[in-house]
Amino acid sequence: SGVDIVSVDWTVDIGEARQRLGKNIGIQGNIDPGVLFGSKEFIKTRILETIRKAGNQGHILNLGHGVLQKTPEENVEFFFKTAKEVSNLLAVTA
C-alpha cells in the first residue's frame, strides 16, 4: 500500500493489527485514552501489554486517540515517563 506506519485506534486489537500488517510496516498506538483515568499500576500494565502484543520493533507506543478532557495531568506524565523507561530498557536488551 506504500505506507510505512499505520496508526491504530484503541478499539482495534493491536496484536491482530500487527499480525495483519506484518513486521515490515510500523504500527502506532493504541492505548485507550480512558486508561489514563486509572491507577499508575493499571497504566503500566496496559503499556506493557500493548508493547507485548505489538512487538518491540516497528511500534510507536501512543494513545489510540488524543488525551481526554479532565485526564489527570500526573497520569499523562506517568504514561510518557513509563513508556520512555520501557523503551530504554528494550533498547538495552535488544
N, CA, C and O atoms as a GROMACS GRO file, in nm:
protein
  376
    1SER      N    1   0.082  -0.120   0.000
    1SER     CA    2   0.000   0.000   0.000
    1SER      C    3   0.085   0.126   0.000
    1SER      O    4   0.031   0.236  -0.011
    2GLY      N    5   0.217   0.113   0.012
    2GLY     CA    6   0.303   0.230   0.007
    2GLY      C    7   0.315   0.306   0.138
    2GLY      O    8   0.370   0.416   0.139
    3VAL      N    9   0.266   0.250   0.247
    3VAL     CA   10   0.275   0.318   0.376
    3VAL      C   11   0.389   0.259   0.458
    3VAL      O   12   0.427   0.143   0.442
    4ASP      N   13   0.442   0.343   0.547
    4ASP     CA   14   0.548   0.296   0.637
    4ASP      C   15   0.494   0.264   0.775
    4ASP      O   16   0.541   0.170   0.840
    5ILE      N   17   0.394   0.342   0.820
    5ILE     CA   18   0.338   0.327   0.955
    5ILE      C   19   0.187   0.343   0.948
    5ILE      O   20   0.136   0.428   0.874
    6VAL      N   21   0.116   0.262   1.025
    6VAL     CA   22  -0.029   0.271   1.035
    6VAL      C   23  -0.064   0.302   1.179
    6VAL      O   24  -0.017   0.235   1.271
    7SER      N   25  -0.146   0.404   1.198
    7SER     CA   26  -0.194   0.439   1.332
    7SER      C   27  -0.320   0.357   1.360
    7SER      O   28  -0.412   0.352   1.279
    8VAL      N   29  -0.322   0.293   1.476
    8VAL     CA   30  -0.431   0.203   1.511
    8VAL      C   31  -0.511   0.262   1.627
    8VAL      O   32  -0.455   0.292   1.733
    9ASP      N   33  -0.640   0.277   1.606
    9ASP     CA   34  -0.730   0.328   1.709
    9ASP      C   35  -0.738   0.229   1.825
    9ASP      O   36  -0.713   0.110   1.808
   10TRP      N   37  -0.774   0.279   1.942
   10TRP     CA   38  -0.776   0.195   2.062
   10TRP      C   39  -0.882   0.086   2.058
   10TRP      O   40  -0.876  -0.007   2.138
   11THR      N   41  -0.978   0.094   1.966
   11THR     CA   42  -1.082  -0.009   1.959
   11THR      C   43  -1.037  -0.133   1.881
   11THR      O   44  -1.108  -0.233   1.877
   12VAL      N   45  -0.919  -0.125   1.820
   12VAL     CA   46  -0.865  -0.236   1.741
   12VAL      C   47  -0.763  -0.311   1.826
   12VAL      O   48  -0.678  -0.250   1.891
   13ASP      N   49  -0.770  -0.443   1.826
   13ASP     CA   50  -0.671  -0.523   1.896
   13ASP      C   51  -0.537  -0.508   1.825
   13ASP      O   52  -0.524  -0.544   1.708
   14ILE      N   53  -0.438  -0.454   1.895
   14ILE     CA   54  -0.310  -0.424   1.831
   14ILE      C   55  -0.234  -0.551   1.791
   14ILE      O   56  -0.157  -0.550   1.696
   15GLY      N   57  -0.256  -0.659   1.863
   15GLY     CA   58  -0.194  -0.785   1.825
   15GLY      C   59  -0.248  -0.835   1.691
   15GLY      O   60  -0.172  -0.883   1.607
   16GLU      N   61  -0.378  -0.822   1.672
   16GLU     CA   62  -0.438  -0.862   1.544
   16GLU      C   63  -0.392  -0.768   1.432
   16GLU      O   64  -0.365  -0.813   1.321
   17ALA      N   65  -0.384  -0.638   1.462
   17ALA     CA   66  -0.337  -0.542   1.362
   17ALA      C   67  -0.194  -0.576   1.321
   17ALA      O   68  -0.160  -0.572   1.203
   18ARG      N   69  -0.110  -0.608   1.419
   18ARG     CA   70   0.030  -0.644   1.389
   18ARG      C   71   0.034  -0.767   1.299
   18ARG      O   72   0.110  -0.772   1.203
   19GLN      N   73  -0.048  -0.864   1.331
   19GLN     CA   74  -0.050  -0.987   1.252
   19GLN      C   75  -0.092  -0.958   1.108
   19GLN      O   76  -0.032  -1.011   1.014
   20ARG      N   77  -0.193  -0.875   1.090
   20ARG     CA   78  -0.242  -0.844   0.955
   20ARG      C   79  -0.142  -0.760   0.876
   20ARG      O   80  -0.126  -0.780   0.755
   21LEU      N   81  -0.076  -0.666   0.944
   21LEU     CA   82   0.017  -0.576   0.874
   21LEU      C   83   0.153  -0.640   0.849
   21LEU      O   84   0.223  -0.601   0.756
   22GLY      N   85   0.190  -0.737   0.931
   22GLY     CA   86   0.322  -0.797   0.919
   22GLY      C   87   0.427  -0.712   0.988
   22GLY      O   88   0.395  -0.608   1.047
   23LYS      N   89   0.550  -0.755   0.982
   23LYS     CA   90   0.657  -0.688   1.056
   23LYS      C   91   0.726  -0.579   0.975
   23LYS      O   92   0.809  -0.506   1.030
   24ASN      N   93   0.694  -0.565   0.848
   24ASN     CA   94   0.760  -0.464   0.765
   24ASN      C   95   0.691  -0.329   0.766
   24ASN      O   96   0.744  -0.232   0.711
   25ILE      N   97   0.573  -0.321   0.826
   25ILE     CA   98   0.501  -0.194   0.837
   25ILE      C   99   0.497  -0.158   0.985
   25ILE      O  100   0.458  -0.239   1.069
   26GLY      N  101   0.537  -0.035   1.015
   26GLY     CA  102   0.532   0.012   1.153
   26GLY      C  103   0.388   0.031   1.198
   26GLY      O  104   0.296   0.044   1.117
   27ILE      N  105   0.371   0.031   1.329
   27ILE     CA  106   0.237   0.046   1.386
   27ILE      C  107   0.244   0.145   1.502
   27ILE      O  108   0.339   0.143   1.581
   28GLN      N  109   0.143   0.230   1.512
   28GLN     CA  110   0.139   0.330   1.619
   28GLN      C  111   0.009   0.314   1.697
   28GLN      O  112  -0.098   0.295   1.640
   29GLY      N  113   0.020   0.322   1.827
   29GLY     CA  114  -0.098   0.320   1.912
   29GLY      C  115  -0.079   0.219   2.024
   29GLY      O  116   0.034   0.180   2.054
   30ASN      N  117  -0.176   0.181   2.079
   30ASN     CA  118  -0.315   0.216   2.060
   30ASN      C  119  -0.388   0.208   2.194
   30ASN      O  120  -0.497   0.152   2.202
   31ILE      N  121  -0.329   0.262   2.296
   31ILE     CA  122  -0.387   0.252   2.430
   31ILE      C  123  -0.512   0.340   2.442
   31ILE      O  124  -0.512   0.456   2.400
   32ASP      N  125  -0.615   0.283   2.499
   32ASP     CA  126  -0.740   0.355   2.524
   32ASP      C  127  -0.710   0.476   2.612
   32ASP      O  128  -0.653   0.460   2.719
   33PRO      N  129  -0.746   0.597   2.568
   33PRO     CA  130  -0.716   0.716   2.648
   33PRO      C  131  -0.785   0.714   2.785
   33PRO      O  132  -0.742   0.784   2.876
   34GLY      N  133  -0.891   0.635   2.800
   34GLY     CA  134  -0.957   0.622   2.928
   34GLY      C  135  -0.871   0.554   3.033
   34GLY      O  136  -0.896   0.568   3.153
   35VAL      N  137  -0.769   0.480   2.988
   35VAL     CA  138  -0.676   0.414   3.080
   35VAL      C  139  -0.609   0.517   3.170
   35VAL      O  140  -0.576   0.487   3.285
   36LEU      N  141  -0.589   0.638   3.120
   36LEU     CA  142  -0.519   0.741   3.198
   36LEU      C  143  -0.601   0.792   3.316
   36LEU      O  144  -0.553   0.873   3.395
   37PHE      N  145  -0.724   0.746   3.329
   37PHE     CA  146  -0.804   0.777   3.448
   37PHE      C  147  -0.783   0.671   3.557
   37PHE      O  148  -0.833   0.686   3.668
   38GLY      N  149  -0.710   0.566   3.524
   38GLY     CA  150  -0.686   0.456   3.618
   38GLY      C  151  -0.565   0.480   3.707
   38GLY      O  152  -0.504   0.587   3.704
   39SER      N  153  -0.533   0.379   3.784
   39SER     CA  154  -0.417   0.386   3.874
   39SER      C  155  -0.288   0.377   3.794
   39SER      O  156  -0.288   0.335   3.678
   40LYS      N  157  -0.179   0.416   3.856
   40LYS     CA  158  -0.049   0.407   3.789
   40LYS      C  159  -0.015   0.261   3.755
   40LYS      O  160   0.043   0.235   3.649
   41GLU      N  161  -0.049   0.170   3.841
   41GLU     CA  162  -0.023   0.028   3.814
   41GLU      C  163  -0.103  -0.019   3.692
   41GLU      O  164  -0.052  -0.094   3.609
   42PHE      N  165  -0.228   0.025   3.682
   42PHE     CA  166  -0.312  -0.011   3.568
   42PHE      C  167  -0.254   0.046   3.439
   42PHE      O  168  -0.250  -0.023   3.337
   43ILE      N  169  -0.210   0.170   3.443
   43ILE     CA  170  -0.149   0.234   3.326
   43ILE      C  171  -0.026   0.156   3.283
   43ILE      O  172  -0.008   0.126   3.164
   44LYS      N  173   0.060   0.123   3.378
   44LYS     CA  174   0.183   0.050   3.347
   44LYS      C  175   0.152  -0.087   3.287
   44LYS      O  176   0.217  -0.130   3.192
   45THR      N  177   0.054  -0.155   3.343
   45THR     CA  178   0.015  -0.286   3.292
   45THR      C  179  -0.032  -0.277   3.148
   45THR      O  180   0.004  -0.361   3.065
   46ARG      N  181  -0.111  -0.176   3.117
   46ARG     CA  182  -0.160  -0.160   2.980
   46ARG      C  183  -0.047  -0.126   2.883
   46ARG      O  184  -0.048  -0.171   2.769
   47ILE      N  185   0.050  -0.046   2.928
   47ILE     CA  186   0.166  -0.015   2.844
   47ILE      C  187   0.240  -0.144   2.809
   47ILE      O  188   0.269  -0.170   2.693
   48LEU      N  189   0.270  -0.223   2.911
   48LEU     CA  190   0.345  -0.347   2.889
   48LEU      C  191   0.267  -0.446   2.802
   48LEU      O  192   0.325  -0.512   2.716
   49GLU      N  193   0.138  -0.455   2.825
   49GLU     CA  194   0.053  -0.545   2.747
   49GLU      C  195   0.050  -0.503   2.599
   49GLU      O  196   0.057  -0.587   2.510
   50THR      N  197   0.040  -0.374   2.575
   50THR     CA  198   0.035  -0.323   2.438
   50THR      C  199   0.167  -0.349   2.366
   50THR      O  200   0.167  -0.391   2.250
   51ILE      N  201   0.278  -0.324   2.433
   51ILE     CA  202   0.409  -0.348   2.372
   51ILE      C  203   0.428  -0.497   2.344
   51ILE      O  204   0.480  -0.534   2.239
   52ARG      N  205   0.385  -0.580   2.437
   52ARG     CA  206   0.398  -0.725   2.417
   52ARG      C  207   0.320  -0.769   2.292
   52ARG      O  208   0.371  -0.847   2.212
   53LYS      N  209   0.199  -0.718   2.276
   53LYS     CA  210   0.116  -0.756   2.161
   53LYS      C  211   0.169  -0.699   2.030
   53LYS      O  212   0.164  -0.766   1.926
   54ALA      N  213   0.219  -0.576   2.034
   54ALA     CA  214   0.263  -0.508   1.911
   54ALA      C  215   0.404  -0.549   1.870
   54ALA      O  216   0.440  -0.538   1.753
   55GLY      N  217   0.481  -0.596   1.965
   55GLY     CA  218   0.621  -0.625   1.938
   55GLY      C  219   0.705  -0.501   1.966
   55GLY      O  220   0.654  -0.389   1.960
   56ASN      N  221   0.830  -0.521   1.998
   56ASN     CA  222   0.912  -0.407   2.038
   56ASN      C  223   0.991  -0.347   1.922
   56ASN      O  224   1.076  -0.260   1.943
   57GLN      N  225   0.965  -0.392   1.801
   57GLN     CA  226   1.029  -0.330   1.684
   57GLN      C  227   0.920  -0.279   1.591
   57GLN      O  228   0.822  -0.348   1.565
   58GLY      N  229   0.939  -0.158   1.541
   58GLY     CA  230   0.842  -0.101   1.449
   58GLY      C  231   0.713  -0.060   1.515
   58GLY      O  232   0.608  -0.056   1.450
   59HIS      N  233   0.719  -0.030   1.645
   59HIS     CA  234   0.599   0.011   1.718
   59HIS      C  235   0.623   0.144   1.787
   59HIS      O  236   0.723   0.162   1.857
   60ILE      N  237   0.532   0.237   1.767
   60ILE     CA  238   0.534   0.365   1.837
   60ILE      C  239   0.420   0.361   1.938
   60ILE      O  240   0.303   0.365   1.900
   61LEU      N  241   0.455   0.354   2.064
   61LEU     CA  242   0.353   0.350   2.168
   61LEU      C  243   0.287   0.487   2.179
   61LEU      O  244   0.355   0.589   2.188
   62ASN      N  245   0.156   0.488   2.178
   62ASN     CA  246   0.081   0.612   2.188
   62ASN      C  247  -0.061   0.578   2.229
   62ASN      O  248  -0.101   0.462   2.232
   63LEU      N  249  -0.135   0.682   2.260
   63LEU     CA  250  -0.277   0.663   2.284
   63LEU      C  251  -0.345   0.636   2.150
   63LEU      O  252  -0.299   0.683   2.046
   64GLY      N  253  -0.453   0.562   2.154
   64GLY     CA  254  -0.528   0.533   2.033
   64GLY      C  255  -0.621   0.646   1.996
   64GLY      O  256  -0.705   0.632   1.907
   65HIS      N  257  -0.608   0.757   2.062
   65HIS     CA  258  -0.685   0.879   2.039
   65HIS      C  259  -0.617   0.984   2.125
   65HIS      O  260  -0.523   0.951   2.198
   66GLY      N  261  -0.659   1.107   2.119
   66GLY     CA  262  -0.597   1.212   2.200
   66GLY      C  263  -0.628   1.199   2.348
   66GLY      O  264  -0.707   1.114   2.390
   67VAL      N  265  -0.563   1.282   2.426
   67VAL     CA  266  -0.587   1.287   2.571
   67VAL      C  267  -0.726   1.346   2.594
   67VAL      O  268  -0.760   1.450   2.539
   68LEU      N  269  -0.804   1.279   2.675
   68LEU     CA  270  -0.940   1.324   2.704
   68LEU      C  271  -0.940   1.440   2.803
   68LEU      O  272  -0.850   1.453   2.886
   69GLN      N  273  -1.044   1.523   2.794
   69GLN     CA  274  -1.059   1.632   2.890
   69GLN      C  275  -1.067   1.575   3.031
   69GLN      O  276  -1.121   1.467   3.054
   70LYS      N  277  -1.012   1.651   3.124
   70LYS     CA  278  -1.013   1.618   3.267
   70LYS      C  279  -0.926   1.497   3.302
   70LYS      O  280  -0.935   1.444   3.413
   71THR      N  281  -0.843   1.453   3.208
   71THR     CA  282  -0.747   1.347   3.240
   71THR      C  283  -0.647   1.404   3.339
   71THR      O  284  -0.593   1.512   3.316
   72PRO      N  285  -0.620   1.336   3.449
   72PRO     CA  286  -0.523   1.387   3.546
   72PRO      C  287  -0.385   1.406   3.481
   72PRO      O  288  -0.329   1.312   3.423
   73GLU      N  289  -0.332   1.526   3.490
   73GLU     CA  290  -0.203   1.557   3.427
   73GLU      C  291  -0.092   1.466   3.478
   73GLU      O  292  -0.004   1.428   3.401
   74GLU      N  293  -0.096   1.432   3.606
   74GLU     CA  294   0.009   1.346   3.660
   74GLU      C  295   0.005   1.207   3.595
   74GLU      O  296   0.108   1.140   3.585
   75ASN      N  297  -0.113   1.162   3.552
   75ASN     CA  298  -0.123   1.033   3.485
   75ASN      C  299  -0.070   1.040   3.342
   75ASN      O  300  -0.012   0.943   3.292
   76VAL      N  301  -0.090   1.154   3.276
   76VAL     CA  302  -0.033   1.174   3.142
   76VAL      C  303   0.119   1.172   3.153
   76VAL      O  304   0.187   1.107   3.074
   77GLU      N  305   0.171   1.244   3.252
   77GLU     CA  306   0.315   1.247   3.274
   77GLU      C  307   0.368   1.106   3.303
   77GLU      O  308   0.471   1.066   3.249
   78PHE      N  309   0.297   1.032   3.388
   78PHE     CA  310   0.338   0.896   3.422
   78PHE      C  311   0.338   0.806   3.298
   78PHE      O  312   0.429   0.725   3.280
   79PHE      N  313   0.237   0.820   3.214
   79PHE     CA  314   0.228   0.741   3.091
   79PHE      C  315   0.353   0.759   3.006
   79PHE      O  316   0.417   0.661   2.966
   80PHE      N  317   0.389   0.884   2.978
   80PHE     CA  318   0.503   0.908   2.890
   80PHE      C  319   0.636   0.874   2.956
   80PHE      O  320   0.728   0.827   2.890
   81LYS      N  321   0.646   0.898   3.086
   81LYS     CA  322   0.768   0.863   3.158
   81LYS      C  323   0.788   0.711   3.156
   81LYS      O  324   0.898   0.662   3.130
   82THR      N  325   0.683   0.638   3.184
   82THR     CA  326   0.690   0.491   3.186
   82THR      C  327   0.719   0.437   3.046
   82THR      O  328   0.799   0.345   3.031
   83ALA      N  329   0.654   0.492   2.946
   83ALA     CA  330   0.678   0.448   2.808
   83ALA      C  331   0.824   0.468   2.770
   83ALA      O  332   0.884   0.382   2.705
   84LYS      N  333   0.880   0.580   2.810
   84LYS     CA  334   1.021   0.608   2.778
   84LYS      C  335   1.113   0.511   2.852
   84LYS      O  336   1.209   0.460   2.794
   85GLU      N  337   1.083   0.484   2.979
   85GLU     CA  338   1.165   0.390   3.057
   85GLU      C  339   1.161   0.250   2.994
   85GLU      O  340   1.265   0.184   2.983
   86VAL      N  341   1.044   0.206   2.955
   86VAL     CA  342   1.030   0.073   2.893
   86VAL      C  343   1.105   0.070   2.760
   86VAL      O  344   1.173  -0.027   2.729
   87SER      N  345   1.092   0.177   2.683
   87SER     CA  346   1.162   0.185   2.555
   87SER      C  347   1.313   0.178   2.573
   87SER      O  348   1.382   0.108   2.499
   88ASN      N  349   1.364   0.250   2.672
   88ASN     CA  350   1.508   0.247   2.700
   88ASN      C  351   1.552   0.108   2.744
   88ASN      O  352   1.660   0.062   2.705
   89LEU      N  353   1.471   0.041   2.824
   89LEU     CA  354   1.503  -0.094   2.869
   89LEU      C  355   1.506  -0.191   2.750
   89LEU      O  356   1.596  -0.274   2.740
   90LEU      N  357   1.409  -0.180   2.662
   90LEU     CA  358   1.405  -0.267   2.545
   90LEU      C  359   1.523  -0.242   2.453
   90LEU      O  360   1.575  -0.335   2.391
   91ALA      N  361   1.566  -0.117   2.443
   91ALA     CA  362   1.681  -0.083   2.358
   91ALA      C  363   1.808  -0.148   2.411
   91ALA      O  364   1.895  -0.189   2.334
   92VAL      N  365   1.819  -0.157   2.542
   92VAL     CA  366   1.937  -0.217   2.604
   92VAL      C  367   1.937  -0.368   2.586
   92VAL      O  368   2.042  -0.428   2.565
   93THR      N  369   1.821  -0.430   2.593
   93THR     CA  370   1.812  -0.576   2.586
   93THR      C  371   1.802  -0.628   2.443
   93THR      O  372   1.811  -0.749   2.421
   94ALA      N  373   1.784  -0.540   2.347
   94ALA     CA  374   1.768  -0.584   2.207
   94ALA      C  375   1.901  -0.624   2.146
   94ALA      O  376   1.906  -0.663   2.029
   0.00000   0.00000   0.00000
